[in-house]
Amino acid sequence: MYNAKNYQAQGGDEWVIGGKLTIKEGAEIEGFPSFSPAENQSDSTAEDISALVTDFNFLLQKLRTAGLMKEE
């Protein structure tokens, strides 16, 4: 009896990946959201809470701009 980790489910509407999925260079994926890396955020040198809040808010904005966080 053969037991595969990756298989097409009964009816063909679903693929089950239970093993490793490798996507080779040049491959294309349709319908999957794409993400760009967020801009680099320098290490904080804040010396008080107010400056730390400012640094943190810069990080949050960079994550939103990269599409890694939803806008409110």
N, CA and C atoms as a LAMMPS dump frame, in Angstrom:
ITEM: TIMESTEP
0
ITEM: NUMBER OF ATOMS
216
ITEM: BOX BOUNDS ff ff ff
-5.0000000000000000e+02 5.0000000000000000e+02
-5.0000000000000000e+02 5.0000000000000000e+02
-5.0000000000000000e+02 5.0000000000000000e+02
ITEM: ATOMS id mol type element x y z
1 1 1 N 0.847 -1.179 0
2 1 2 C 0 0 0
3 1 3 C 0.89 1.239 0
4 2 1 N 0.565 2.21 -0.85
5 2 2 C 1.337 3.446 -0.976
6 2 3 C 0.604 4.565 -0.247
7 3 1 N 1.317 5.294 0.609
8 3 2 C 0.719 6.393 1.358
9 3 3 C 1.488 7.671 1.036
10 4 1 N 0.945 8.526 0.168
11 4 2 C 1.618 9.751 -0.259
12 4 3 C 1.314 10.9 0.693
13 5 1 N 2.32 11.757 0.937
14 5 2 C 2.12 12.95 1.761
15 5 3 C 1.478 14.075 0.953
16 6 1 N 1.724 14.093 -0.343
17 6 2 C 1.186 15.125 -1.232
18 6 3 C 0.262 14.44 -2.226
19 7 1 N -0.978 14.893 -2.293
20 7 2 C -1.919 14.21 -3.182
21 7 3 C -3.086 15.123 -3.537
22 8 1 N -3.772 14.735 -4.614
23 8 2 C -4.994 15.419 -5.021
24 8 3 C -6.143 14.735 -4.298
25 9 1 N -6.925 15.513 -3.572
26 9 2 C -8.027 14.951 -2.793
27 9 3 C -9.128 14.422 -3.701
28 10 1 N -9.959 13.575 -3.153
29 10 2 C -11.078 12.984 -3.875
30 10 3 C -11.904 14.077 -4.533
31 11 1 N -12.173 13.968 -5.801
32 11 2 C -12.96 14.949 -6.537
33 11 3 C -12.101 15.972 -7.26
34 12 1 N -10.836 16.074 -6.905
35 12 2 C -9.902 16.928 -7.629
36 12 3 C -9.927 18.409 -7.305
37 13 1 N -10.731 18.834 -6.331
38 13 2 C -10.827 20.261 -6.02
39 13 3 C -9.805 20.727 -4.988
40 14 1 N -8.996 19.834 -4.5
41 14 2 C -8.061 20.191 -3.434
42 14 3 C -6.758 19.422 -3.591
43 15 1 N -5.625 20.119 -3.375
44 15 2 C -4.327 19.469 -3.283
45 15 3 C -3.898 19.509 -1.832
46 16 1 N -3.455 18.408 -1.318
47 16 2 C -2.999 18.316 0.062
48 16 3 C -1.483 18.199 0.052
49 17 1 N -0.823 19.133 0.747
50 17 2 C 0.627 19.126 0.838
51 17 3 C 0.994 18.767 2.273
52 18 1 N 1.52 17.591 2.438
53 18 2 C 1.931 17.138 3.756
54 18 3 C 3.437 17.009 3.86
55 19 1 N 4.097 17.158 2.745
56 19 2 C 5.55 17.095 2.711
57 19 3 C 6.112 18.46 2.371
58 20 1 N 7.254 18.488 1.775
59 20 2 C 7.928 19.732 1.412
60 20 3 C 7.472 20.188 0.031
61 21 1 N 7.197 21.475 -0.107
62 21 2 C 6.832 22.068 -1.386
63 21 3 C 8.002 22.931 -1.842
64 22 1 N 8.581 22.593 -2.976
65 22 2 C 9.703 23.355 -3.526
66 22 3 C 9.233 24.063 -4.783
67 23 1 N 9.44 25.377 -4.812
68 23 2 C 9.078 26.168 -5.98
69 23 3 C 10.382 26.613 -6.629
70 24 1 N 10.625 26.127 -7.817
71 24 2 C 11.892 26.395 -8.493
72 24 3 C 11.87 27.749 -9.188
73 25 1 N 13.073 28.303 -9.399
74 25 2 C 13.224 29.589 -10.07
75 25 3 C 12.539 29.544 -11.433
76 26 1 N 11.803 30.596 -11.727
77 26 2 C 11.094 30.682 -12.996
78 26 3 C 9.666 30.16 -12.927
79 27 1 N 9.314 29.484 -11.827
80 27 2 C 7.954 28.967 -11.688
81 27 3 C 6.986 30.126 -11.477
82 28 1 N 5.74 29.929 -11.833
83 28 2 C 4.715 30.949 -11.652
84 28 3 C 3.597 30.391 -10.786
85 29 1 N 3.066 31.242 -9.926
86 29 2 C 1.932 30.883 -9.081
87 29 3 C 0.849 31.913 -9.347
88 30 1 N -0.344 31.459 -9.666
89 30 2 C -1.46 32.366 -9.921
90 30 3 C -2.393 32.382 -8.72
91 31 1 N -2.915 33.565 -8.415
92 31 2 C -3.92 33.697 -7.366
93 31 3 C -3.373 33.735 -5.958
94 32 1 N -2.068 33.725 -5.797
95 32 2 C -1.454 33.757 -4.475
96 32 3 C -0.962 35.171 -4.228
97 33 1 N -1.275 35.771 -3.072
98 33 2 C -0.84 37.147 -2.846
99 33 3 C 0.684 37.248 -2.831
100 34 1 N 1.194 38.307 -3.435
101 34 2 C 2.646 38.496 -3.433
102 34 3 C 3.009 39.548 -2.394
103 35 1 N 4.174 39.399 -1.821
104 35 2 C 4.648 40.323 -0.804
105 35 3 C 6.039 40.802 -1.175
106 36 1 N 6.276 42.054 -0.934
107 36 2 C 7.606 42.611 -1.101
108 36 3 C 8.205 42.761 0.285
109 37 1 N 9.494 42.611 0.392
110 37 2 C 10.101 42.829 1.707
111 37 3 C 9.869 44.262 2.169
112 38 1 N 9.695 44.442 3.452
113 38 2 C 9.564 45.786 4.007
114 38 3 C 10.915 46.485 3.952
115 39 1 N 10.882 47.81 3.883
116 39 2 C 12.127 48.573 3.937
117 39 3 C 12.825 48.291 5.26
118 40 1 N 14.121 48.402 5.255
119 40 2 C 14.903 48.173 6.467
120 40 3 C 14.542 49.202 7.533
121 41 1 N 14.457 48.749 8.754
122 41 2 C 14.255 49.64 9.896
123 41 3 C 15.517 49.57 10.734
124 42 1 N 16.193 50.671 10.852
125 42 2 C 17.426 50.704 11.645
126 42 3 C 17.13 50.375 13.101
127 43 1 N 18.124 49.838 13.775
128 43 2 C 17.991 49.584 15.205
129 43 3 C 17.689 50.893 15.917
130 44 1 N 16.825 50.817 16.897
131 44 2 C 16.465 52.01 17.64
132 44 3 C 17.627 52.465 18.533
133 45 1 N 17.812 53.764 18.575
134 45 2 C 18.779 54.357 19.502
135 45 3 C 18.032 55.262 20.476
136 46 1 N 16.72 55.017 20.598
137 46 2 C 15.875 55.851 21.453
138 46 3 C 16.382 55.835 22.892
139 47 1 N 16.316 56.995 23.474
140 47 2 C 16.744 57.133 24.867
141 47 3 C 15.579 57.437 25.792
142 48 1 N 14.386 57.545 25.22
143 48 2 C 13.194 57.721 26.049
144 48 3 C 12.009 57.06 25.337
145 49 1 N 10.915 56.934 26.051
146 49 2 C 9.737 56.235 25.525
147 49 3 C 9.174 56.941 24.296
148 50 1 N 9.143 58.245 24.297
149 50 2 C 8.597 58.986 23.16
150 50 3 C 9.363 58.682 21.877
151 51 1 N 10.671 58.653 21.946
152 51 2 C 11.484 58.351 20.769
153 51 3 C 11.304 56.897 20.345
154 52 1 N 11.131 56.009 21.319
155 52 2 C 10.911 54.599 20.997
156 52 3 C 9.573 54.414 20.289
157 53 1 N 8.548 55.127 20.736
158 53 2 C 7.24 55.074 20.076
159 53 3 C 7.364 55.553 18.634
160 54 1 N 8.116 56.6 18.402
161 54 2 C 8.334 57.105 17.049
162 54 3 C 9.007 56.049 16.178
163 55 1 N 10.064 55.41 16.7
164 55 2 C 10.755 54.355 15.952
165 55 3 C 9.808 53.203 15.634
166 56 1 N 9.013 52.801 16.611
167 56 2 C 8.077 51.693 16.432
168 56 3 C 7.035 52.036 15.372
169 57 1 N 6.53 53.262 15.395
170 57 2 C 5.544 53.673 14.398
171 57 3 C 6.131 53.694 12.992
172 58 1 N 7.415 54.059 12.856
173 58 2 C 8.075 53.972 11.552
174 58 3 C 8.084 52.53 11.064
175 59 1 N 8.379 51.596 11.953
176 59 2 C 8.387 50.176 11.595
177 59 3 C 7.002 49.73 11.146
178 60 1 N 5.979 50.103 11.894
179 60 2 C 4.615 49.72 11.52
180 60 3 C 4.245 50.261 10.15
181 61 1 N 4.613 51.496 9.856
182 61 2 C 4.291 52.079 8.555
183 61 3 C 5.014 51.343 7.435
184 62 1 N 6.254 50.947 7.658
185 62 2 C 6.999 50.199 6.639
186 62 3 C 6.351 48.845 6.375
187 63 1 N 5.837 48.194 7.413
188 63 2 C 5.14 46.914 7.24
189 63 3 C 3.845 47.098 6.458
190 64 1 N 3.118 48.174 6.733
191 64 2 C 1.886 48.453 5.982
192 64 3 C 2.199 48.738 4.518
193 65 1 N 3.207 49.554 4.266
194 65 2 C 3.579 49.925 2.903
195 65 3 C 3.989 48.693 2.1
196 66 1 N 4.647 47.728 2.742
197 66 2 C 5.071 46.505 2.074
198 66 3 C 3.919 45.522 1.878
199 67 1 N 2.754 45.832 2.432
200 67 2 C 1.598 44.945 2.307
201 67 3 C 1.606 43.803 3.297
202 68 1 N 2.391 43.943 4.36
203 68 2 C 2.484 42.883 5.36
204 68 3 C 1.528 43.116 6.534
205 69 1 N 0.879 44.278 6.54
206 69 2 C -0.146 44.58 7.532
207 69 3 C -1.286 45.284 6.821
208 70 1 N -2.496 45.04 7.243
209 70 2 C -3.654 45.729 6.674
210 70 3 C -3.692 47.17 7.17
211 71 1 N -4.143 48.059 6.276
212 71 2 C -4.385 49.434 6.687
213 71 3 C -5.65 49.453 7.538
214 72 1 N -5.712 50.372 8.463
215 72 2 C -6.93 50.479 9.295
216 72 3 C -8.004 51.223 8.553
